């Protein structure tokens, strides 16, 4: 379509390759197969609405199938003066006649087509990302149970804080990832069909948008034609969700970089997950965590770029919004998937050093809070005063090398006049942290139970989503077959 009537010449050739690519091949792979899917739905709808004749409908559907079966051979390696869609439409018009092929766009615009294609195209990569999160969560839950008795210090402000278990930490990551996945499933934008919005103001043609939505696997339609072509809220929502995923994984990598350091040695990684130095033979670098953290800026950068591209545009159809700002999504989804995959491989084969973790928990005075609790519960000290007493004794222990349990016992003896020997057992203390969703034995069982149920619900949502798309596809071909069986 190089001549629109008003515009007599195609886009300047040197600019075509920048805007639409060097030739048609890339767009065929990334876009046209979804355009064909939408076209089928649109043609079926026009026939159902008695706008297209049976002969016309069959001609268009048959030619689309022939082109698709040939892997679009006839339009490969072609220049695209006005984009892949017009190249494809021109081919259909030439092969089946302008009278028939020219009806393909009746009752719609390239604007609502593009918005619809975007949402359908999102399904596969989004599902790929969801599946990887589910895989990672499954491993995290498995490892959480396996390491439920591995005591370690949790750090705040890079200082040992209180004792937890490694399994409790892994469980927390799994739950946070599932919370993020639930945000994806609760987002209804991807399920709303914009097809029928036209250029921006709908159409006078009596189209059936509910029918095309059903054929294409949408559960509903948009409620306003402007929303249909102007809104890219889905882009904002999805990038925001991926920012959360990357932010979480990046924070976890920061923990693991500390834990795998030669100073702490909490976590051992096998040789196939570390790297060496080109100059220093002593090095054994957990560099993958740094790779992940570097990659974890991509979603945030894309989110800011997309919002920036949108914010200055009118609330109507816009290339800046519909094309340029939306283009960031594809690379970010792939990046997030790869981040999750690498992190999954590490979690699977990372081995906690039980002895190092336990010893650091003891050396780091992580039971200080429990000693303060003990003075409050057994010797009538208000907690703030008990906090100060234990803080003083911790400092004395650090300064003199005396054991904290000895100093606490001496304080109790001085207060009561009775000989006392108290030493809190770290394993026992951790096993009793069953309140406030801590790492205690009973608490961990309940947490694992709840997380397994949460994962089961997510898997059901995934299956329901896939089933809806598959059923729509089956319905589409049922409708096509029904037309093919009709007599002209």
GIKA-V641653 format. One record per residue. N is the residue number from 0. RES is the residue in one small letter. PHI is phi in whole degrees, -180 to 180 (* if undefined). Layout:
n=N res=RES phi=PHI
n=N res=RES phi=PHI
This chain:
n=0 res=x phi=*
n=1 res=x phi=-90
n=2 res=x phi=-125
n=3 res=x phi=-89
n=4 res=x phi=102
n=5 res=x phi=-92
n=6 res=x phi=-102
n=7 res=x phi=-93
n=8 res=x phi=-124
n=9 res=x phi=-74
n=10 res=x phi=-59
n=11 res=x phi=-52
n=12 res=x phi=-59
n=13 res=x phi=-67
n=14 res=x phi=-88
n=15 res=x phi=-54
n=16 res=x phi=-66
n=17 res=x phi=-75
n=18 res=x phi=-80
n=19 res=x phi=-112
n=20 res=x phi=95
n=21 res=x phi=-66
n=22 res=x phi=-152
n=23 res=x phi=-78
n=24 res=x phi=-63
n=25 res=x phi=-61
n=26 res=x phi=-67
n=27 res=x phi=-63
n=28 res=x phi=-71
n=29 res=x phi=-94
n=30 res=x phi=-131
n=31 res=x phi=-66
n=32 res=x phi=-64
n=33 res=x phi=-83
n=34 res=x phi=-60
n=35 res=x phi=-59
n=36 res=x phi=-61
n=37 res=x phi=-68
n=38 res=x phi=-60
n=39 res=x phi=-59
n=40 res=x phi=-61
n=41 res=x phi=-66
n=42 res=x phi=-66
n=43 res=x phi=-59
n=44 res=x phi=-67
n=45 res=x phi=-62
n=46 res=x phi=-66
n=47 res=x phi=-62
n=48 res=x phi=-88
n=49 res=x phi=61
n=50 res=x phi=-95
n=51 res=x phi=-108
n=52 res=x phi=-75
n=53 res=x phi=-62
n=54 res=x phi=-61
n=55 res=x phi=-62
n=56 res=x phi=-62
n=57 res=x phi=-62
n=58 res=x phi=-61
n=59 res=x phi=-68
n=60 res=x phi=-63
n=61 res=x phi=-65
n=62 res=x phi=-70
n=63 res=x phi=-61
n=64 res=x phi=-65
n=65 res=x phi=-61
n=66 res=x phi=-65
n=67 res=x phi=-66
n=68 res=x phi=-62
n=69 res=x phi=-87
n=70 res=x phi=59
n=71 res=x phi=59
n=72 res=x phi=-56
n=73 res=x phi=-66
n=74 res=x phi=-118
n=75 res=x phi=-80
n=76 res=x phi=59
n=77 res=x phi=-105
n=78 res=x phi=-75
n=79 res=x phi=-123
n=80 res=x phi=-58
n=81 res=x phi=-130
n=82 res=x phi=99
n=83 res=x phi=-65
n=84 res=x phi=-63
n=85 res=x phi=-70
n=86 res=x phi=-63
n=87 res=x phi=-66
n=88 res=x phi=-64
n=89 res=x phi=-60
n=90 res=x phi=-62
n=91 res=x phi=-63
n=92 res=x phi=-65
n=93 res=x phi=-72
n=94 res=x phi=-83
n=95 res=x phi=-114
n=96 res=x phi=101
n=97 res=x phi=-62
n=98 res=x phi=-61
n=99 res=x phi=-93
n=100 res=x phi=-63
n=101 res=x phi=-71
n=102 res=x phi=-86
n=103 res=x phi=-58
n=104 res=x phi=-98
n=105 res=x phi=-65
n=106 res=x phi=82
n=107 res=x phi=-157
n=108 res=x phi=-129
n=109 res=x phi=-65
n=110 res=x phi=-68
n=111 res=x phi=-73
n=112 res=x phi=-61
n=113 res=x phi=-63
n=114 res=x phi=-65
n=115 res=x phi=-71
n=116 res=x phi=-59
n=117 res=x phi=-58
n=118 res=x phi=-69
n=119 res=x phi=-69
n=120 res=x phi=-64
n=121 res=x phi=-69
n=122 res=x phi=-59
n=123 res=x phi=-64
n=124 res=x phi=-65
n=125 res=x phi=-66
n=126 res=x phi=-64
n=127 res=x phi=-59
n=128 res=x phi=-69
n=129 res=x phi=-62
n=130 res=x phi=-62
n=131 res=x phi=-69
n=132 res=x phi=-64
n=133 res=x phi=-61
n=134 res=x phi=-60
n=135 res=x phi=-64
n=136 res=x phi=-61
n=137 res=x phi=-59
n=138 res=x phi=-68
n=139 res=x phi=-60
n=140 res=x phi=-68
n=141 res=x phi=-63
n=142 res=x phi=-69
n=143 res=x phi=-61
n=144 res=x phi=-68
n=145 res=x phi=-62
n=146 res=x phi=-111
n=147 res=x phi=-68
n=148 res=x phi=-110
n=149 res=x phi=-88
n=150 res=x phi=-80
n=151 res=x phi=-149
n=152 res=x phi=-85
n=153 res=x phi=-91
n=154 res=x phi=-103
n=155 res=x phi=-129
n=156 res=x phi=56
n=157 res=x phi=62
n=158 res=x phi=-121
n=159 res=x phi=-57
n=160 res=x phi=-110
n=161 res=x phi=-137
n=162 res=x phi=-81
n=163 res=x phi=-131
n=164 res=x phi=-121
n=165 res=x phi=-61
n=166 res=x phi=-62
n=167 res=x phi=-64
n=168 res=x phi=-64
n=169 res=x phi=-63
n=170 res=x phi=-62
n=171 res=x phi=-65
n=172 res=x phi=-62
n=173 res=x phi=-61
n=174 res=x phi=-67
n=175 res=x phi=-65
n=176 res=x phi=-63
n=177 res=x phi=-68
n=178 res=x phi=-59
n=179 res=x phi=-69
n=180 res=x phi=-62
n=181 res=x phi=-62
n=182 res=x phi=-62
n=183 res=x phi=-66
n=184 res=x phi=-70
n=185 res=x phi=-83
n=186 res=x phi=-80
n=187 res=x phi=-91
n=188 res=x phi=-62
n=189 res=x phi=-70
n=190 res=x phi=-95
n=191 res=x phi=-101
n=192 res=x phi=-81
n=193 res=x phi=-93
n=194 res=x phi=-66
n=195 res=x phi=118
n=196 res=x phi=-70
n=197 res=x phi=69
n=198 res=x phi=-69
n=199 res=x phi=-179
n=200 res=x phi=-121
n=201 res=x phi=71
n=202 res=x phi=-157
n=203 res=x phi=-85
n=204 res=x phi=-69
n=205 res=x phi=-79
n=206 res=x phi=-84
n=207 res=x phi=-117
n=208 res=x phi=-72
n=209 res=x phi=-68
n=210 res=x phi=-67
n=211 res=x phi=-65
n=212 res=x phi=-62
n=213 res=x phi=-65
n=214 res=x phi=-63
n=215 res=x phi=-99
n=216 res=x phi=84
n=217 res=x phi=-95
n=218 res=x phi=-88
n=219 res=x phi=-158
n=220 res=x phi=-122
n=221 res=x phi=-68
n=222 res=x phi=-110
n=223 res=x phi=-155
n=224 res=x phi=-63
n=225 res=x phi=-67
n=226 res=x phi=-56
n=227 res=x phi=-56
n=228 res=x phi=-108
n=229 res=x phi=-91
n=230 res=x phi=-80
n=231 res=x phi=-128
n=232 res=x phi=-58
n=233 res=x phi=-59
n=234 res=x phi=-62
n=235 res=x phi=-62
n=236 res=x phi=-62
n=237 res=x phi=-67
n=238 res=x phi=-63
n=239 res=x phi=-63
n=240 res=x phi=-65
n=241 res=x phi=-69
n=242 res=x phi=-61
n=243 res=x phi=-64
n=244 res=x phi=-61
n=245 res=x phi=-67
n=246 res=x phi=-63
n=247 res=x phi=-62
n=248 res=x phi=-63
n=249 res=x phi=-62
n=250 res=x phi=-64
n=251 res=x phi=-65
n=252 res=x phi=-63
n=253 res=x phi=-62
n=254 res=x phi=-61
n=255 res=x phi=-68
n=256 res=x phi=-62
n=257 res=x phi=-69
n=258 res=x phi=-70
n=259 res=x phi=-91
n=260 res=x phi=-65
n=261 res=x phi=-67
n=262 res=x phi=-75
n=263 res=x phi=-97
n=264 res=x phi=56
n=265 res=x phi=-75
n=266 res=x phi=-123
n=267 res=x phi=-107
n=268 res=x phi=-110
n=269 res=x phi=-65
n=270 res=x phi=-57
n=271 res=x phi=-77
n=272 res=x phi=-122
n=273 res=x phi=-131
n=274 res=x phi=-136
n=275 res=x phi=-108
n=276 res=x phi=-112
n=277 res=x phi=-71
n=278 res=x phi=-120
n=279 res=x phi=-103
n=280 res=x phi=-68
n=281 res=x phi=-83
n=282 res=x phi=-80
n=283 res=x phi=-142
n=284 res=x phi=-98
n=285 res=x phi=-84
n=286 res=x phi=-71
n=287 res=x phi=-61
n=288 res=x phi=-64
n=289 res=x phi=-71
n=290 res=x phi=-58
n=291 res=x phi=-62
n=292 res=x phi=-63
n=293 res=x phi=-65
n=294 res=x phi=-70
n=295 res=x phi=-75
n=296 res=x phi=-97
n=297 res=x phi=-67
n=298 res=x phi=-64
n=299 res=x phi=-64
n=300 res=x phi=-61
n=301 res=x phi=-67
n=302 res=x phi=-61
n=303 res=x phi=-64
n=304 res=x phi=-63
n=305 res=x phi=-65
n=306 res=x phi=-64
n=307 res=x phi=-64
n=308 res=x phi=-66
n=309 res=x phi=-85
n=310 res=x phi=-64
n=311 res=x phi=-96
n=312 res=x phi=-97
n=313 res=x phi=-64
n=314 res=x phi=-85
n=315 res=x phi=-157
n=316 res=x phi=-63
n=317 res=x phi=-153
n=318 res=x phi=-63
n=319 res=x phi=-58
n=320 res=x phi=-86
n=321 res=x phi=-72
n=322 res=x phi=-110
n=323 res=x phi=-70
n=324 res=x phi=-68
n=325 res=x phi=-73
n=326 res=x phi=-67
n=327 res=x phi=-70
n=328 res=x phi=-63
n=329 res=x phi=-64
n=330 res=x phi=-66
n=331 res=x phi=-68
n=332 res=x phi=-61
n=333 res=x phi=-62
n=334 res=x phi=-61
n=335 res=x phi=-64
n=336 res=x phi=-58
n=337 res=x phi=-66
n=338 res=x phi=-60
n=339 res=x phi=-63
n=340 res=x phi=-65
n=341 res=x phi=-62
n=342 res=x phi=-63
n=343 res=x phi=-61
n=344 res=x phi=-61
n=345 res=x phi=-69
n=346 res=x phi=-59
n=347 res=x phi=-61
n=348 res=x phi=-108
n=349 res=x phi=-69
n=350 res=x phi=-115
n=351 res=x phi=-74
n=352 res=x phi=-93
n=353 res=x phi=-56
n=354 res=x phi=-67
n=355 res=x phi=-63
n=356 res=x phi=-63
n=357 res=x phi=-65
n=358 res=x phi=-65
n=359 res=x phi=-68
n=360 res=x phi=-62
n=361 res=x phi=-74
n=362 res=x phi=-66
n=363 res=x phi=-88
n=364 res=x phi=56
n=365 res=x phi=-73
n=366 res=x phi=-94
n=367 res=x phi=-57
n=368 res=x phi=-64
n=369 res=x phi=-67
n=370 res=x phi=-65
n=371 res=x phi=-65
n=372 res=x phi=-60
n=373 res=x phi=-63
n=374 res=x phi=-65
n=375 res=x phi=-71
n=376 res=x phi=-76
n=377 res=x phi=-110
n=378 res=x phi=-130
n=379 res=x phi=73
n=380 res=x phi=-77
n=381 res=x phi=-67
n=382 res=x phi=-60
n=383 res=x phi=-62
n=384 res=x phi=-70
n=385 res=x phi=-63
n=386 res=x phi=-59
n=387 res=x phi=-69
n=388 res=x phi=-62
n=389 res=x phi=-66
n=390 res=x phi=-59
n=391 res=x phi=-64
n=392 res=x phi=-70
n=393 res=x phi=-63
n=394 res=x phi=-61
n=395 res=x phi=-63
n=396 res=x phi=-62
n=397 res=x phi=-65
n=398 res=x phi=-72
n=399 res=x phi=-105
n=400 res=x phi=87
n=401 res=x phi=-70
n=402 res=x phi=-73
n=403 res=x phi=-63
n=404 res=x phi=-66
n=405 res=x phi=-68
n=406 res=x phi=-66
n=407 res=x phi=-66
n=408 res=x phi=-59
n=409 res=x phi=-65
n=410 res=x phi=-64
n=411 res=x phi=-64
n=412 res=x phi=-64
n=413 res=x phi=-67
n=414 res=x phi=-76
n=415 res=x phi=-101
n=416 res=x phi=80
n=417 res=x phi=-109
n=418 res=x phi=-64
n=419 res=x phi=-146
n=420 res=x phi=-135
n=421 res=x phi=-125
n=422 res=x phi=-143
n=423 res=x phi=-71
n=424 res=x phi=-88
n=425 res=x phi=-65
n=426 res=x phi=-63
n=427 res=x phi=-66
n=428 res=x phi=-63
n=429 res=x phi=-64
n=430 res=x phi=-65
n=431 res=x phi=-97
n=432 res=x phi=-80
n=433 res=x phi=-93
n=434 res=x phi=-110
n=435 res=x phi=67
n=436 res=x phi=60
n=437 res=x phi=-81
n=438 res=x phi=-86
n=439 res=x phi=-60
n=440 res=x phi=-59
n=441 res=x phi=-68
n=442 res=x phi=-63
n=443 res=x phi=-63
n=444 res=x phi=-62
n=445 res=x phi=-68
n=446 res=x phi=-63
n=447 res=x phi=-63
n=448 res=x phi=-61
n=449 res=x phi=-65
n=450 res=x phi=-70
n=451 res=x phi=-65
n=452 res=x phi=-67
n=453 res=x phi=-62
n=454 res=x phi=-66
n=455 res=x phi=-61
n=456 res=x phi=-66
n=457 res=x phi=-65
n=458 res=x phi=-63
n=459 res=x phi=-65
n=460 res=x phi=-61
n=461 res=x phi=-62
n=462 res=x phi=-63
n=463 res=x phi=-62
n=464 res=x phi=-65
n=465 res=x phi=-64
n=466 res=x phi=-60
n=467 res=x phi=-62
n=468 res=x phi=-68
n=469 res=x phi=-67
n=470 res=x phi=-64
n=471 res=x phi=-64
n=472 res=x phi=-64
n=473 res=x phi=-65
n=474 res=x phi=-65
n=475 res=x phi=-57
n=476 res=x phi=-75
n=477 res=x phi=-65
n=478 res=x phi=-68
n=479 res=x phi=-65
n=480 res=x phi=-63
n=481 res=x phi=-64
n=482 res=x phi=-68
n=483 res=x phi=-63
n=484 res=x phi=-82
n=485 res=x phi=-70
n=486 res=x phi=-92
n=487 res=x phi=-75
